[in-house]
Amino acid sequence: MRSVSVPQEWVAQARAGDRQAFTLLVEAYQVPVYNLCRRMLGNPGEAEDAAQETFWRAFQALERYDPQRPFATWLLSIAAHYCIDYLRRQRLVALSLEAMPDYHDVPDPAPGPESSAEAHERERRVASMLQSLDPLDRAAIVMRYWYDLSYEEMSEALSLSVSAVKSRLHRARRQLAGVWPESQASGLARGGTHDAAPAV
Amino acid sequence: MMPHQPFEEWLLAVHDLSAAEAAKLESHLRECSSCRALATGWAEAERRLEAAPLLAPTEGFAERWQATLVAREIAQRRWQAWLVFGLSLAGALALAVLLGWQVLSSLLSPAHAAVGLLQVMVWVAAAVAAAQEVGLVLVRSLAALVPPGLWIALVVGAAALISLWLITMSRYAIQGVRQ
């Protein structure tokens, strides 16, 4: 990733009951946690709620956190499990493209109407690709491509065996390879081109 | 029909291919349009995934977290208070029902209730008398066994412990009031 490293004392202080230290951890990990929730759920409002819930659950479970494990992986594991359960409850696996939210908070290094629309379109396509996956496969893909987690870390975070992680990644890749041309065709049908933003 | 395995497997491989595998795959891709489409599709999808940035929440996430934390803790405390209240109420209701049933049955059959009460009182009195008897026997046999010096030491030790406890409690009580 795209990784975040924080002083180990913050984690120790938070475990000892220091709320200020935990707030520092929230500040440090808000982007990775929010990004995972956003990639999993596809909706900014739901992602915000899921990220807040993740930190609340982590805050309550701090005593059970094993300091031998990386704190970031532990947090991502809580977020992934929450999102998977949420998706299973809500049955949002097939999210309509028409219902896709506006990507108003896409980081854009050179903001301008054209680049912003382009980024929006890119995000829409990535989101629609991810939405086509089973929640657990999606979590594996997100952890692999946004956080560079090893198979062992992913297996720990997703409570799967290493071979199950590999098999899920393989299945997800197979599906994404098939979905990409469809997503491209859908983009063209909406008036866009493969790399250019649609007419605004 | 052209076999797609192990080429499909290699295309989506989670490990690096050997030089021989890569050469075989390249040769297969030249002939197989289905695997070529898979390779193109996956390459494009992977490129998009790798280029996608980390999305950040809107400004003030940590402040919203702090507000959420306070609200949730209040809600949790309130829920705990309601739980304690509910359990106490349930206990009180259970007691009231039990007592009410006793009263009702004694009102319906006063003679039966009086006999039952008398039986209980007799049983309690007999138990107390038996306990007294056992206690006296124990004290007498202990008094004969333990030398008087040890008795004095035990009494003094117990008195010292009680004094220490009283001093500690009074200090804590005073500190608590001051705070």
Interface residues (C-beta under 8 A of the other chain):
Chain A: M1 R2 R19 T23 V26 E27 Q30 V31 P32 Y34 N35 R38 R39 P44 A47 E48 A51 Q52 F55 W56 F59 Y103 D105 V106 P107 R122 E123 R125 V126 M129 I141 Y145 W146 Y151 K166 L169 H170 R173 R174 L176 A177 G178 V179 W180 P181 Q184
Chain B: E8 E9 L11 L12 V14 A37 L38 A39 G41 W42 E44 A45 E46 R48 L49 E50 A51 A52 P53 L54 L55 A56 P57 T58 F61 A62 R64 W65 Q66 T68 L69 R72
